[in-house]
Amino acid sequence: MKSEPQASEAGRAKSGALALAALGVVFGDIGTSPLYALQAAFSPHDHLRVTEANVVGILSLFFWSLIVVVTVKYVLFVMRADNRGEGGVMALMALAGRRAGGRERSVVLLLGLIGVALFYGDGVITPAISVLSAIEGTQVASPSVHQFVLPLTLIVLTLLFAFQHKGTGRIGSAFGPIMLVWFLTIAVLGAYGIARNPAVLRAVDPLNAVSYVDRQPWVAFVSLGAIVLCITGVEALYADMGHFGRIPIATAWLVVALPSLTLCYFGQGALMLHDPRIAANPFFHLTGPSLTIPLVVLATAATVIASQAVISGAFSLSQQAVQLGYLPRLTIRHTSEEMRGQIYLPAVNWLLYVAIVGVVLGFGSSASLAAAYGIAVTGTMATTSVLAYIVTRRLWGWPTWLGLLVVAPLLAIDLTFFASNLLKVHHGGWFPLLLGGALFVLMRTWNWGRKTVTEKRITEEGPLREFIARLDQHTPPLVTVPGTAVYLSSSTDTTPLALRINAEHNHIRHEQIVIFRSEILDVPHVGDEDRCGIDGLDDPSDRIVLVTARFGYRDRPDVPASLQLAANQTRELRNLDDATYFLSRITIHPTAQGGITMWRKRLFSALARTAPSPTEYFQLPADRVVAIGTQIPI
């Protein structure tokens, strides 16, 4: 047994290892913002002159955005709202909706879906702007390479997406050390830049931010559209909390990321005051010409890691959306035997790739992309604030005045950032809004259609216990065939259509019948000990059993494995190794009847046709699956 000092030392070592790993996965996006954030703030489009007052004012807004939004809002407040250790917009939506009812629950679902949709918009722009800005650093060393920037960017992105199917397990261990080198490098370069003009340290005083805003309110409001770039990726702190825990993420932020980012931004500002001409790309002027290419290589590695974090987040979020019924079933492949969170979704991967390539070719430069960046980020931040307020009231039991005292100022900051970014709509900000809006409509349509089909299917299926009670008196008598039949069902109360069709049309029943229903809970994971519930359904012959398997929204349903767990609990289940699995295949038929518009019904029907086979989704043995079809009008 370990002594208390040894246990404490082991705990610190583990926390330190997690903090290092968090640097690679959590802080990749926000850690590479120095490549383009200050450059965007002094974009020629905004006509902000490089003066000491302007530079110090902008840097003060950068610094206090990092303190208030990242440190106070997320690290100290939002990250305390965990759904059994998991974070992210969808987890927060499930948490906030747990005790909400009626209209409030509808608001929670609406806000959650908006946040999820906007996250995808952010996920498309982040890899594009990050890798582009890193490759553009080569132009500082040699302006003649301009024509190779886009091809090199596309090559890097293509390789990144082509290797996604291998998973991040093999290279994940290197992410943390690489990002640690990155943060230490930008900290040292920033300190070198500050030495050229230490006056920039005055930006730590918040009065300089207030003075900048008071002196030119409209210019300051427009500047917020660039200021927000320094906090892009902040949602990753919360979304990846389940992988590392709140304490390691907070440690990595406070000890490494925050000081390094502050030094880097201040160093860039100091060099801009020393030579205003470098405002077009201040980051790569922090070092001499001989070190520019090595810095480009390191920056490219950091941006690839940042992109990987966003892609992995999109995979996880898509899986959660499928489990909660907001997206159709998607092919999900687990890429690690040890880490259940490492997954690969081919459809999401290549859709993201096509969208990102289109963004790179369409916008052409990181400066142009910066004009489109921010709307999705700030929209997600605002939805997080509102959902967090509901959690303080419904789950934490805070009085209204205390919840408003904490959340209202944070929400006001989010909405101010969002309003400023709306000015970017005609400069490219329309893209993440269009993408987010399309995904929002898609998720709402799928959720509506799934519920509608389920309701009509329940009507056609009829009561399960009544069907079983009459099974032995069926006319004509049913022929009992040997073996075990497993019928997948969407309800514990109704008869699977395939079972009813076998009895009423084929006049057969199997020696043993297992009705299997999967239930997705609003928790991330369900342990094996809580997985299965068994119901004999009052069948006097003990030949019909109902198995209900519970899964978390981050678990992948596995029917054969769940049945084996159930078999360990009861003797009623037998001969599972040779069981035949029956699926009720539904064909959707859009009609002119009530509900939603015809185009959304057709959209739902098309989505239903593209969903992968339940055989793969539920991990059924393909050579023992029988599908029996029926048509349902909507």
WORA-V525003 format. One line per field, one symbol per residue. phi: phi as a letter, one per 30 degrees, with the letter a starting at -180 (. if undefined). psi: psi as a letter, one per 40 degrees, with the letter a starting at -180 (. if undefined). burial: + if it has 9 or more other ideal C-beta (glycine too) atoms within 8 Angstrom, else -. A space follows every 50 residues. Layout:
phi: ???
psi: ???
burial: ???
This chain:
phi: .dddddddddddddddddddddedcdcddddceedbddeddcdedchcdd bddddddddddedddddddddddddccdddccchjcbjedddddddddcd bhdddddedddddddddddddddddedddddedddddddddbeddedcdd eddddddddeddcdddicddcdddededddddddddddddddddddaddd dddddddddddddddbeddddddddcedddcdjdddeddcdddbjddddd dddddcddddddddddddddddddbeddddadddcdbdedcddedddddd ddddddddddddddddddddddddicbdebdbcdcbdccdddbbcedded ddddddddddddciaddddddcdkddddddedddddddddddddcdidde ddeddddedddddeddedddddddedckdddddddddddddddddddddd dddddddddddidddddddcddcdcdedddcdjccccdbcbdccdeeddd ddddcchbbcebccccbcbccdbdbbdedcdcbbbdhhdddhcbbccccc bddcdcebdeddddddddcbddcahddcdcccccdccdbdbdddjcdddd dddddddddddddeedechddedbcbcbcacbdb
psi: hiidddddddddddddddddddddddeddddedededddddfiddefhig idddddddddddddddddddddddddcdeegigfeiaiddddddddedei ibdddddddddddddddddddddddddddddddddedddddgdeedeedd ddddddddddddedeeieddeddeddddddddddddddddddddddgede eeedhedddddddddgdddddddddddedeeheddddddeddddiddddd ddddddddddddddddddddddddgeeeddgddeeeiiddeddddddddd dddddddddddddddddddddddefeiihihhhhehddheehihhddddd dddddddddddddeiddddddehddddddddddddddddddddddefiid ddddddddddddddddddddedeedeeeeddddddddddddddddddddd dddddddddddihddddddedeeihiiihhiiihhhhhieieeihhdddd dddddefiiidhhhhhhihhifidihiddediihheffhdefehhhhhhh iieeihhhdddddddddeeiedhifddeihhhihhhhhhhieaabiiddd dddddddddehiiddddefihdefhhhhiihhi.
burial: ------+--+----++-++++++++++++++++++++++++++--+-+-+ --+++++++++++++++++++++++-+++-+++--+++++++++++++-+ ---++-+++-+++++++++++++++++++++++++++++++---+---++ -+++-+++-++--++-+++--+--+++++++++++++-++++++--+-++ -++----++-+++-----++++++++++++++++++++++++-+-+-+++ +++--++++++++++++++++++----++-++++++-----+--++-+++ ++++++++++++++++++++++++++++-+++++++-----+++++-+++ -++-+++-+++-+--++++++++++++++++++++++++++++++----- -+++-++--++-++++++-+++-++-+++++++-+++-++++++++++++ ++++-+++-+++-+--++--+--+---+----+++++++-+--+++++++ +++---++++-+++++++-+++++++----++-++++-+----+++++++ +++++++-++-++++++-----+--+--++++++-+-+++---------+ +++++-++-----+++++++---++-++-+-+-+
